[in-house]
């Protein structure tokens, strides 16, 4: 809750409290996670368009992460045993990691 409070209250774009991306600082290229802090801030203020412009990937990863939390900590594995294998199995991991890499490359090319 403290992290949510920080991201809601303070804008990462304006506050030195939030860390800068080391990959961006060293290479000058944006990594797949660049803009995630600003996107989370925008989402907490219900600015989906702003979040999408900061980091479009975060809009797809947040539901994915929430599904993983549900399955792991809120008895989701027992209720929906096939979901874990479908979304967090070997092939799902390959697809997710490949998607993150492709997004990272495309955001610097386009």
Backbone as XML, in Angstrom:
<?xml version="1.0"?>
<chain id="A" units="angstrom">
  <residue number="1" name="UNK">
    <atom name="N" x="0.822" y="-1.191" z="0.000"/>
    <atom name="CA" x="0.000" y="0.000" z="0.000"/>
    <atom name="C" x="0.870" y="1.260" z="0.000"/>
  </residue>
  <residue number="2" name="UNK">
    <atom name="N" x="2.027" y="1.179" z="0.646"/>
    <atom name="CA" x="2.922" y="2.341" z="0.683"/>
    <atom name="C" x="3.428" y="2.679" z="-0.718"/>
  </residue>
  <residue number="3" name="UNK">
    <atom name="N" x="3.723" y="1.661" z="-1.495"/>
    <atom name="CA" x="4.215" y="1.893" z="-2.861"/>
    <atom name="C" x="3.112" y="2.515" z="-3.715"/>
  </residue>
  <residue number="4" name="UNK">
    <atom name="N" x="1.897" y="2.023" z="-3.565"/>
    <atom name="CA" x="0.771" y="2.593" z="-4.300"/>
    <atom name="C" x="0.587" y="4.055" z="-3.904"/>
  </residue>
  <residue number="5" name="UNK">
    <atom name="N" x="0.683" y="4.343" z="-2.613"/>
    <atom name="CA" x="0.570" y="5.722" z="-2.144"/>
    <atom name="C" x="1.649" y="6.611" z="-2.775"/>
  </residue>
  <residue number="6" name="UNK">
    <atom name="N" x="2.881" y="6.131" z="-2.805"/>
    <atom name="CA" x="3.975" y="6.903" z="-3.405"/>
    <atom name="C" x="3.728" y="7.177" z="-4.879"/>
  </residue>
  <residue number="7" name="UNK">
    <atom name="N" x="3.326" y="6.129" z="-5.617"/>
    <atom name="CA" x="3.090" y="6.303" z="-7.052"/>
    <atom name="C" x="1.874" y="7.181" z="-7.333"/>
  </residue>
  <residue number="8" name="UNK">
    <atom name="N" x="0.891" y="7.155" z="-6.444"/>
    <atom name="CA" x="-0.274" y="8.000" z="-6.643"/>
    <atom name="C" x="0.045" y="9.465" z="-6.317"/>
  </residue>
  <residue number="9" name="UNK">
    <atom name="N" x="0.775" y="9.667" z="-5.254"/>
    <atom name="CA" x="1.030" y="11.019" z="-4.754"/>
    <atom name="C" x="2.095" y="11.768" z="-5.543"/>
  </residue>
  <residue number="10" name="UNK">
    <atom name="N" x="3.157" y="11.073" z="-5.898"/>
    <atom name="CA" x="4.291" y="11.729" z="-6.541"/>
    <atom name="C" x="4.417" y="11.278" z="-7.999"/>
  </residue>
  <residue number="11" name="UNK">
    <atom name="N" x="4.683" y="12.222" z="-8.867"/>
    <atom name="CA" x="4.876" y="11.921" z="-10.287"/>
    <atom name="C" x="6.335" y="11.528" z="-10.514"/>
  </residue>
  <residue number="12" name="UNK">
    <atom name="N" x="6.592" y="10.292" z="-10.951"/>
    <atom name="CA" x="7.970" y="9.849" z="-11.183"/>
    <atom name="C" x="8.732" y="10.711" z="-12.187"/>
  </residue>
  <residue number="13" name="UNK">
    <atom name="N" x="8.019" y="11.389" z="-13.066"/>
    <atom name="CA" x="8.690" y="12.244" z="-14.053"/>
    <atom name="C" x="9.297" y="13.485" z="-13.396"/>
  </residue>
  <residue number="14" name="UNK">
    <atom name="N" x="8.751" y="13.897" z="-12.251"/>
    <atom name="CA" x="9.196" y="15.130" z="-11.601"/>
    <atom name="C" x="10.006" y="14.918" z="-10.327"/>
  </residue>
  <residue number="15" name="UNK">
    <atom name="N" x="9.981" y="13.717" z="-9.781"/>
    <atom name="CA" x="10.608" y="13.466" z="-8.481"/>
    <atom name="C" x="11.909" y="12.681" z="-8.604"/>
  </residue>
  <residue number="16" name="UNK">
    <atom name="N" x="12.982" y="13.176" z="-8.022"/>
    <atom name="CA" x="14.247" y="12.425" z="-8.048"/>
    <atom name="C" x="14.221" y="11.194" z="-7.143"/>
  </residue>
  <residue number="17" name="UNK">
    <atom name="N" x="13.164" y="11.022" z="-6.368"/>
    <atom name="CA" x="13.005" y="9.867" z="-5.485"/>
    <atom name="C" x="12.974" y="8.555" z="-6.265"/>
  </residue>
  <residue number="18" name="UNK">
    <atom name="N" x="12.427" y="8.597" z="-7.470"/>
    <atom name="CA" x="12.278" y="7.398" z="-8.281"/>
    <atom name="C" x="13.543" y="7.159" z="-9.113"/>
  </residue>
  <residue number="19" name="UNK">
    <atom name="N" x="13.994" y="5.904" z="-9.176"/>
    <atom name="CA" x="15.237" y="5.626" z="-9.919"/>
    <atom name="C" x="15.079" y="5.792" z="-11.431"/>
  </residue>
  <residue number="20" name="UNK">
    <atom name="N" x="16.144" y="6.179" z="-12.061"/>
    <atom name="CA" x="16.198" y="6.276" z="-13.522"/>
    <atom name="C" x="16.646" y="4.927" z="-14.084"/>
  </residue>
  <residue number="21" name="UNK">
    <atom name="N" x="16.305" y="4.673" z="-15.318"/>
    <atom name="CA" x="16.647" y="3.405" z="-15.960"/>
    <atom name="C" x="18.148" y="3.366" z="-16.265"/>
  </residue>
  <residue number="22" name="UNK">
    <atom name="N" x="18.881" y="2.403" z="-15.695"/>
    <atom name="CA" x="20.315" y="2.321" z="-15.978"/>
    <atom name="C" x="20.608" y="1.980" z="-17.435"/>
  </residue>
  <residue number="23" name="UNK">
    <atom name="N" x="19.755" y="1.169" z="-18.064"/>
    <atom name="CA" x="19.952" y="0.812" z="-19.470"/>
    <atom name="C" x="19.856" y="2.056" z="-20.341"/>
  </residue>
  <residue number="24" name="UNK">
    <atom name="N" x="18.871" y="2.899" z="-20.090"/>
    <atom name="CA" x="18.702" y="4.140" z="-20.844"/>
    <atom name="C" x="19.876" y="5.087" z="-20.608"/>
  </residue>
  <residue number="25" name="UNK">
    <atom name="N" x="20.315" y="5.189" z="-19.372"/>
    <atom name="CA" x="21.427" y="6.083" z="-19.049"/>
    <atom name="C" x="22.723" y="5.652" z="-19.742"/>
  </residue>
  <residue number="26" name="UNK">
    <atom name="N" x="22.947" y="4.344" z="-19.841"/>
    <atom name="CA" x="24.192" y="3.831" z="-20.426"/>
    <atom name="C" x="24.141" y="3.810" z="-21.955"/>
  </residue>
  <residue number="27" name="UNK">
    <atom name="N" x="23.013" y="3.359" z="-22.510"/>
    <atom name="CA" x="22.953" y="3.142" z="-23.960"/>
    <atom name="C" x="22.233" y="4.245" z="-24.733"/>
  </residue>
  <residue number="28" name="UNK">
    <atom name="N" x="21.339" y="4.956" z="-24.074"/>
    <atom name="CA" x="20.518" y="5.943" z="-24.766"/>
    <atom name="C" x="19.279" y="5.327" z="-25.400"/>
  </residue>
  <residue number="29" name="UNK">
    <atom name="N" x="19.104" y="4.022" z="-25.257"/>
    <atom name="CA" x="17.934" y="3.322" z="-25.780"/>
    <atom name="C" x="16.990" y="2.982" z="-24.627"/>
  </residue>
  <residue number="30" name="UNK">
    <atom name="N" x="15.691" y="2.967" z="-24.925"/>
    <atom name="CA" x="14.716" y="2.620" z="-23.901"/>
    <atom name="C" x="14.582" y="1.104" z="-23.793"/>
  </residue>
  <residue number="31" name="UNK">
    <atom name="N" x="14.613" y="0.610" z="-22.567"/>
    <atom name="CA" x="14.384" y="-0.817" z="-22.341"/>
    <atom name="C" x="12.871" y="-1.060" z="-22.340"/>
  </residue>
  <residue number="32" name="UNK">
    <atom name="N" x="12.424" y="-2.314" z="-22.340"/>
    <atom name="CA" x="10.987" y="-2.576" z="-22.334"/>
    <atom name="C" x="10.264" y="-2.011" z="-21.106"/>
  </residue>
  <residue number="33" name="UNK">
    <atom name="N" x="10.998" y="-1.778" z="-20.043"/>
    <atom name="CA" x="10.376" y="-1.261" z="-18.822"/>
    <atom name="C" x="10.388" y="0.247" z="-18.697"/>
  </residue>
  <residue number="34" name="UNK">
    <atom name="N" x="11.099" y="0.929" z="-19.575"/>
    <atom name="CA" x="11.164" y="2.391" z="-19.493"/>
    <atom name="C" x="9.765" y="2.995" z="-19.579"/>
  </residue>
  <residue number="35" name="UNK">
    <atom name="N" x="9.481" y="3.883" z="-18.675"/>
    <atom name="CA" x="8.181" y="4.536" z="-18.630"/>
    <atom name="C" x="7.175" y="3.819" z="-17.756"/>
  </residue>
  <residue number="36" name="UNK">
    <atom name="N" x="7.549" y="2.678" z="-17.185"/>
    <atom name="CA" x="6.613" y="1.915" z="-16.359"/>
    <atom name="C" x="6.189" y="2.681" z="-15.112"/>
  </residue>
  <residue number="37" name="UNK">
    <atom name="N" x="7.131" y="3.361" z="-14.484"/>
    <atom name="CA" x="6.786" y="4.116" z="-13.274"/>
    <atom name="C" x="5.808" y="5.240" z="-13.605"/>
  </residue>
  <residue number="38" name="UNK">
    <atom name="N" x="6.054" y="5.940" z="-14.691"/>
    <atom name="CA" x="5.142" y="7.008" z="-15.104"/>
    <atom name="C" x="3.800" y="6.431" z="-15.531"/>
  </residue>
  <residue number="39" name="UNK">
    <atom name="N" x="3.812" y="5.254" z="-16.169"/>
    <atom name="CA" x="2.562" y="4.608" z="-16.593"/>
    <atom name="C" x="1.725" y="4.184" z="-15.388"/>
  </residue>
  <residue number="40" name="UNK">
    <atom name="N" x="2.372" y="3.649" z="-14.362"/>
    <atom name="CA" x="1.647" y="3.262" z="-13.148"/>
    <atom name="C" x="1.036" y="4.502" z="-12.499"/>
  </residue>
  <residue number="41" name="UNK">
    <atom name="N" x="1.794" y="5.577" z="-12.442"/>
    <atom name="CA" x="1.265" y="6.845" z="-11.905"/>
    <atom name="C" x="0.034" y="7.283" z="-12.698"/>
  </residue>
  <residue number="42" name="UNK">
    <atom name="N" x="0.114" y="7.224" z="-14.010"/>
    <atom name="CA" x="-1.016" y="7.607" z="-14.848"/>
    <atom name="C" x="-2.218" y="6.684" z="-14.635"/>
  </residue>
  <residue number="43" name="UNK">
    <atom name="N" x="-1.972" y="5.386" z="-14.521"/>
    <atom name="CA" x="-3.075" y="4.446" z="-14.299"/>
    <atom name="C" x="-3.762" y="4.693" z="-12.962"/>
  </residue>
  <residue number="44" name="UNK">
    <atom name="N" x="-2.991" y="5.009" z="-11.941"/>
    <atom name="CA" x="-3.586" y="5.295" z="-10.633"/>
    <atom name="C" x="-4.447" y="6.557" z="-10.674"/>
  </residue>
  <residue number="45" name="UNK">
    <atom name="N" x="-4.182" y="7.419" z="-11.637"/>
    <atom name="CA" x="-4.996" y="8.623" z="-11.833"/>
    <atom name="C" x="-6.018" y="8.414" z="-12.956"/>
  </residue>
  <residue number="46" name="UNK">
    <atom name="N" x="-6.212" y="7.143" z="-13.349"/>
    <atom name="CA" x="-7.184" y="6.731" z="-14.367"/>
    <atom name="C" x="-6.944" y="7.364" z="-15.732"/>
  </residue>
  <residue number="47" name="UNK">
    <atom name="N" x="-5.692" y="7.627" z="-16.033"/>
    <atom name="CA" x="-5.307" y="8.178" z="-17.330"/>
    <atom name="C" x="-4.720" y="7.049" z="-18.185"/>
  </residue>
  <residue number="48" name="UNK">
    <atom name="N" x="-5.592" y="6.252" z="-18.785"/>
    <atom name="CA" x="-5.161" y="5.089" z="-19.568"/>
    <atom name="C" x="-4.392" y="5.528" z="-20.811"/>
  </residue>
  <residue number="49" name="UNK">
    <atom name="N" x="-4.841" y="6.589" z="-21.445"/>
    <atom name="CA" x="-4.157" y="7.083" z="-22.644"/>
    <atom name="C" x="-2.732" y="7.527" z="-22.304"/>
  </residue>
  <residue number="50" name="UNK">
    <atom name="N" x="-2.577" y="8.235" z="-21.197"/>
    <atom name="CA" x="-1.246" y="8.659" z="-20.764"/>
    <atom name="C" x="-0.361" y="7.472" z="-20.420"/>
  </residue>
  <residue number="51" name="UNK">
    <atom name="N" x="-0.937" y="6.471" z="-19.754"/>
    <atom name="CA" x="-0.181" y="5.262" z="-19.409"/>
    <atom name="C" x="0.267" y="4.535" z="-20.669"/>
  </residue>
  <residue number="52" name="UNK">
    <atom name="N" x="-0.632" y="4.460" z="-21.642"/>
    <atom name="CA" x="-0.295" y="3.792" z="-22.903"/>
    <atom name="C" x="0.845" y="4.520" z="-23.610"/>
  </residue>
  <residue number="53" name="UNK">
    <atom name="N" x="0.841" y="5.837" z="-23.565"/>
    <atom name="CA" x="1.904" y="6.591" z="-24.236"/>
    <atom name="C" x="3.241" y="6.458" z="-23.506"/>
  </residue>
  <residue number="54" name="UNK">
    <atom name="N" x="3.212" y="6.240" z="-22.203"/>
    <atom name="CA" x="4.459" y="6.064" z="-21.444"/>
    <atom name="C" x="5.061" y="4.678" z="-21.669"/>
  </residue>
  <residue number="55" name="UNK">
    <atom name="N" x="4.202" y="3.649" z="-21.563"/>
    <atom name="CA" x="4.664" y="2.272" z="-21.752"/>
    <atom name="C" x="3.451" y="1.393" z="-22.032"/>
  </residue>
  <residue number="56" name="UNK">
    <atom name="N" x="3.235" y="1.079" z="-23.289"/>
    <atom name="CA" x="2.069" y="0.289" z="-23.693"/>
    <atom name="C" x="2.120" y="-1.124" z="-23.127"/>
  </residue>
  <residue number="57" name="UNK">
    <atom name="N" x="3.301" y="-1.643" z="-22.938"/>
    <atom name="CA" x="3.450" y="-3.021" z="-22.456"/>
    <atom name="C" x="2.849" y="-3.191" z="-21.067"/>
  </residue>
  <residue number="58" name="UNK">
    <atom name="N" x="2.935" y="-2.180" z="-20.241"/>
    <atom name="CA" x="2.449" y="-2.275" z="-18.865"/>
    <atom name="C" x="0.947" y="-2.563" z="-18.822"/>
  </residue>
  <residue number="59" name="UNK">
    <atom name="N" x="0.209" y="-2.056" z="-19.807"/>
    <atom name="CA" x="-1.241" y="-2.293" z="-19.830"/>
    <atom name="C" x="-1.577" y="-3.762" z="-20.049"/>
  </residue>
  <residue number="60" name="UNK">
    <atom name="N" x="-0.666" y="-4.491" z="-20.700"/>
    <atom name="CA" x="-0.881" y="-5.912" z="-20.922"/>
    <atom name="C" x="-0.285" y="-6.762" z="-19.798"/>
  </residue>
  <residue number="61" name="UNK">
    <atom name="N" x="0.784" y="-6.279" z="-19.194"/>
    <atom name="CA" x="1.450" y="-7.063" z="-18.156"/>
    <atom name="C" x="0.753" y="-6.986" z="-16.803"/>
  </residue>
  <residue number="62" name="UNK">
    <atom name="N" x="0.109" y="-5.878" z="-16.490"/>
    <atom name="CA" x="-0.551" y="-5.769" z="-15.187"/>
    <atom name="C" x="-1.635" y="-6.840" z="-15.021"/>
  </residue>
  <residue number="63" name="UNK">
    <atom name="N" x="-2.541" y="-7.035" z="-15.989"/>
    <atom name="CA" x="-3.516" y="-8.126" z="-15.818"/>
    <atom name="C" x="-2.847" y="-9.501" z="-15.733"/>
  </residue>
  <residue number="64" name="UNK">
    <atom name="N" x="-1.769" y="-9.681" z="-16.480"/>
    <atom name="CA" x="-1.039" y="-10.952" z="-16.450"/>
    <atom name="C" x="-0.440" y="-11.198" z="-15.055"/>
  </residue>
  <residue number="65" name="UNK">
    <atom name="N" x="0.147" y="-10.171" z="-14.484"/>
    <atom name="CA" x="0.727" y="-10.278" z="-13.142"/>
    <atom name="C" x="-0.364" y="-10.510" z="-12.105"/>
  </residue>
  <residue number="66" name="UNK">
    <atom name="N" x="-1.481" y="-9.799" z="-12.238"/>
    <atom name="CA" x="-2.596" y="-9.988" z="-11.300"/>
    <atom name="C" x="-3.152" y="-11.403" z="-11.386"/>
  </residue>
  <residue number="67" name="UNK">
    <atom name="N" x="-3.213" y="-11.978" z="-12.583"/>
    <atom name="CA" x="-3.644" y="-13.364" z="-12.729"/>
    <atom name="C" x="-2.683" y="-14.298" z="-11.998"/>
  </residue>
  <residue number="68" name="UNK">
    <atom name="N" x="-1.388" y="-14.064" z="-12.134"/>
    <atom name="CA" x="-0.397" y="-14.884" z="-11.438"/>
    <atom name="C" x="-0.536" y="-14.787" z="-9.925"/>
  </residue>
  <residue number="69" name="UNK">
    <atom name="N" x="-0.782" y="-13.590" z="-9.427"/>
    <atom name="CA" x="-0.980" y="-13.400" z="-7.981"/>
    <atom name="C" x="-2.231" y="-14.138" z="-7.522"/>
  </residue>
  <residue number="70" name="UNK">
    <atom name="N" x="-3.307" y="-14.033" z="-8.304"/>
    <atom name="CA" x="-4.544" y="-14.737" z="-7.960"/>
    <atom name="C" x="-4.315" y="-16.246" z="-7.909"/>
  </residue>
  <residue number="71" name="UNK">
    <atom name="N" x="-3.657" y="-16.780" z="-8.916"/>
    <atom name="CA" x="-3.430" y="-18.224" z="-8.955"/>
    <atom name="C" x="-2.551" y="-18.697" z="-7.808"/>
  </residue>
  <residue number="72" name="UNK">
    <atom name="N" x="-1.550" y="-17.917" z="-7.483"/>
    <atom name="CA" x="-0.583" y="-18.342" z="-6.466"/>
    <atom name="C" x="-1.080" y="-18.129" z="-5.033"/>
  </residue>
  <residue number="73" name="UNK">
    <atom name="N" x="-1.721" y="-17.009" z="-4.771"/>
    <atom name="CA" x="-2.009" y="-16.639" z="-3.386"/>
    <atom name="C" x="-3.490" y="-16.667" z="-3.002"/>
  </residue>
  <residue number="74" name="UNK">
    <atom name="N" x="-4.386" y="-16.762" z="-3.955"/>
    <atom name="CA" x="-5.809" y="-16.690" z="-3.642"/>
    <atom name="C" x="-6.580" y="-17.922" z="-4.117"/>
  </residue>
  <residue number="75" name="UNK">
    <atom name="N" x="-5.930" y="-19.075" z="-4.058"/>
    <atom name="CA" x="-6.568" y="-20.364" z="-4.325"/>
    <atom name="C" x="-7.021" y="-20.538" z="-5.773"/>
  </residue>
  <residue number="76" name="UNK">
    <atom name="N" x="-6.456" y="-19.771" z="-6.668"/>
    <atom name="CA" x="-6.835" y="-19.874" z="-8.071"/>
    <atom name="C" x="-6.405" y="-21.172" z="-8.716"/>
  </residue>
  <residue number="77" name="UNK">
    <atom name="N" x="-5.300" y="-21.749" z="-8.233"/>
    <atom name="CA" x="-4.822" y="-23.013" z="-8.808"/>
    <atom name="C" x="-5.845" y="-24.124" z="-8.604"/>
  </residue>
  <residue number="78" name="UNK">
    <atom name="N" x="-6.459" y="-24.138" z="-7.443"/>
    <atom name="CA" x="-7.437" y="-25.185" z="-7.146"/>
    <atom name="C" x="-8.724" y="-24.963" z="-7.934"/>
  </residue>
  <residue number="79" name="UNK">
    <atom name="N" x="-9.152" y="-23.728" z="-8.032"/>
    <atom name="CA" x="-10.407" y="-23.426" z="-8.725"/>
    <atom name="C" x="-10.287" y="-23.573" z="-10.244"/>
  </residue>
  <residue number="80" name="UNK">
    <atom name="N" x="-9.155" y="-23.151" z="-10.779"/>
    <atom name="CA" x="-8.934" y="-23.193" z="-12.231"/>
    <atom name="C" x="-7.579" y="-23.830" z="-12.525"/>
  </residue>
  <residue number="81" name="UNK">
    <atom name="N" x="-7.476" y="-25.149" z="-12.391"/>
    <atom name="CA" x="-6.169" y="-25.807" z="-12.523"/>
    <atom name="C" x="-5.527" y="-25.659" z="-13.906"/>
  </residue>
  <residue number="82" name="UNK">
    <atom name="N" x="-6.297" y="-25.493" z="-14.941"/>
    <atom name="CA" x="-5.731" y="-25.390" z="-16.280"/>
    <atom name="C" x="-5.137" y="-24.024" z="-16.596"/>
  </residue>
  <residue number="83" name="UNK">
    <atom name="N" x="-5.561" y="-22.991" z="-15.864"/>
    <atom name="CA" x="-5.078" y="-21.643" z="-16.160"/>
    <atom name="C" x="-3.579" y="-21.489" z="-15.932"/>
  </residue>
  <residue number="84" name="UNK">
    <atom name="N" x="-3.085" y="-22.103" z="-14.857"/>
    <atom name="CA" x="-1.656" y="-21.955" z="-14.573"/>
    <atom name="C" x="-0.806" y="-22.541" z="-15.692"/>
  </residue>
  <residue number="85" name="UNK">
    <atom name="N" x="-1.159" y="-23.719" z="-16.154"/>
    <atom name="CA" x="-0.388" y="-24.333" z="-17.229"/>
    <atom name="C" x="-0.511" y="-23.529" z="-18.522"/>
  </residue>
  <residue number="86" name="UNK">
    <atom name="N" x="-1.714" y="-23.017" z="-18.796"/>
    <atom name="CA" x="-1.944" y="-22.262" z="-20.020"/>
    <atom name="C" x="-1.174" y="-20.944" z="-20.035"/>
  </residue>
  <residue number="87" name="UNK">
    <atom name="N" x="-1.240" y="-20.184" z="-18.931"/>
    <atom name="CA" x="-0.648" y="-18.851" z="-18.908"/>
    <atom name="C" x="0.755" y="-18.780" z="-18.318"/>
  </residue>
  <residue number="88" name="UNK">
    <atom name="N" x="1.180" y="-19.822" z="-17.598"/>
    <atom name="CA" x="2.486" y="-19.765" z="-16.953"/>
    <atom name="C" x="3.319" y="-21.012" z="-17.200"/>
  </residue>
  <residue number="89" name="UNK">
    <atom name="N" x="2.976" y="-21.757" z="-18.221"/>
    <atom name="CA" x="3.756" y="-22.931" z="-18.599"/>
    <atom name="C" x="4.970" y="-22.541" z="-19.430"/>
  </residue>
  <residue number="90" name="UNK">
    <atom name="N" x="5.665" y="-23.547" z="-19.912"/>
    <atom name="CA" x="6.893" y="-23.332" z="-20.686"/>
    <atom name="C" x="6.645" y="-22.469" z="-21.922"/>
  </residue>
  <residue number="91" name="UNK">
    <atom name="N" x="5.618" y="-22.822" z="-22.707"/>
    <atom name="CA" x="5.370" y="-22.084" z="-23.945"/>
    <atom name="C" x="4.867" y="-20.673" z="-23.668"/>
  </residue>
  <residue number="92" name="UNK">
    <atom name="N" x="4.103" y="-20.524" z="-22.616"/>
    <atom name="CA" x="3.635" y="-19.184" z="-22.240"/>
    <atom name="C" x="4.818" y="-18.297" z="-21.872"/>
  </residue>
  <residue number="93" name="UNK">
    <atom name="N" x="5.783" y="-18.860" z="-21.153"/>
    <atom name="CA" x="6.975" y="-18.094" z="-20.778"/>
    <atom name="C" x="7.768" y="-17.674" z="-22.008"/>
  </residue>
  <residue number="94" name="UNK">
    <atom name="N" x="7.888" y="-18.574" z="-22.963"/>
    <atom name="CA" x="8.607" y="-18.259" z="-24.201"/>
    <atom name="C" x="7.892" y="-17.133" z="-24.951"/>
  </residue>
  <residue number="95" name="UNK">
    <atom name="N" x="6.574" y="-17.204" z="-25.025"/>
    <atom name="CA" x="5.801" y="-16.173" z="-25.721"/>
    <atom name="C" x="5.907" y="-14.828" z="-25.014"/>
  </residue>
  <residue number="96" name="UNK">
    <atom name="N" x="5.789" y="-14.825" z="-23.694"/>
    <atom name="CA" x="5.853" y="-13.570" z="-22.928"/>
    <atom name="C" x="7.235" y="-12.930" z="-23.059"/>
  </residue>
  <residue number="97" name="UNK">
    <atom name="N" x="8.281" y="-13.706" z="-22.859"/>
    <atom name="CA" x="9.640" y="-13.154" z="-22.960"/>
    <atom name="C" x="9.918" y="-12.670" z="-24.378"/>
  </residue>
  <residue number="98" name="UNK">
    <atom name="N" x="9.479" y="-13.431" z="-25.376"/>
    <atom name="CA" x="9.662" y="-13.000" z="-26.765"/>
    <atom name="C" x="8.912" y="-11.697" z="-27.032"/>
  </residue>
  <residue number="99" name="UNK">
    <atom name="N" x="7.702" y="-11.584" z="-26.521"/>
    <atom name="CA" x="6.926" y="-10.359" z="-26.687"/>
    <atom name="C" x="7.599" y="-9.161" z="-26.050"/>
  </residue>
  <residue number="100" name="UNK">
    <atom name="N" x="8.179" y="-9.354" z="-24.875"/>
    <atom name="CA" x="8.886" y="-8.263" z="-24.189"/>
    <atom name="C" x="10.104" y="-7.827" z="-25.000"/>
  </residue>
  <residue number="101" name="UNK">
    <atom name="N" x="10.851" y="-8.783" z="-25.510"/>
    <atom name="CA" x="12.037" y="-8.459" z="-26.321"/>
    <atom name="C" x="11.635" y="-7.735" z="-27.600"/>
  </residue>
  <residue number="102" name="UNK">
    <atom name="N" x="10.610" y="-8.240" z="-28.275"/>
    <atom name="CA" x="10.144" y="-7.591" z="-29.513"/>
    <atom name="C" x="9.674" y="-6.179" z="-29.216"/>
  </residue>
  <residue number="103" name="UNK">
    <atom name="N" x="8.930" y="-5.986" z="-28.143"/>
    <atom name="CA" x="8.480" y="-4.656" z="-27.764"/>
    <atom name="C" x="9.672" y="-3.722" z="-27.509"/>
  </residue>
  <residue number="104" name="UNK">
    <atom name="N" x="10.676" y="-4.240" z="-26.808"/>
    <atom name="CA" x="11.870" y="-3.438" z="-26.525"/>
    <atom name="C" x="12.599" y="-2.998" z="-27.785"/>
  </residue>
  <residue number="105" name="UNK">
    <atom name="N" x="12.678" y="-3.878" z="-28.765"/>
    <atom name="CA" x="13.334" y="-3.549" z="-30.026"/>
    <atom name="C" x="12.483" y="-2.554" z="-30.816"/>
  </residue>
  <residue number="106" name="UNK">
    <atom name="N" x="11.198" y="-2.851" z="-30.940"/>
    <atom name="CA" x="10.320" y="-1.999" z="-31.756"/>
    <atom name="C" x="10.189" y="-0.573" z="-31.202"/>
  </residue>
  <residue number="107" name="UNK">
    <atom name="N" x="10.176" y="-0.419" z="-29.890"/>
    <atom name="CA" x="10.007" y="0.923" z="-29.340"/>
    <atom name="C" x="11.220" y="1.809" z="-29.620"/>
  </residue>
  <residue number="108" name="UNK">
    <atom name="N" x="12.359" y="1.218" z="-29.930"/>
    <atom name="CA" x="13.541" y="1.992" z="-30.259"/>
    <atom name="C" x="13.718" y="2.185" z="-31.758"/>
  </residue>
  <residue number="109" name="UNK">
    <atom name="N" x="13.048" y="1.369" z="-32.553"/>
    <atom name="CA" x="13.169" y="1.450" z="-34.013"/>
    <atom name="C" x="12.106" y="2.384" z="-34.597"/>
  </residue>
  <residue number="110" name="UNK">
    <atom name="N" x="10.907" y="2.277" z="-34.074"/>
    <atom name="CA" x="9.769" y="3.027" z="-34.625"/>
    <atom name="C" x="9.715" y="4.430" z="-34.090"/>
  </residue>
</chain>
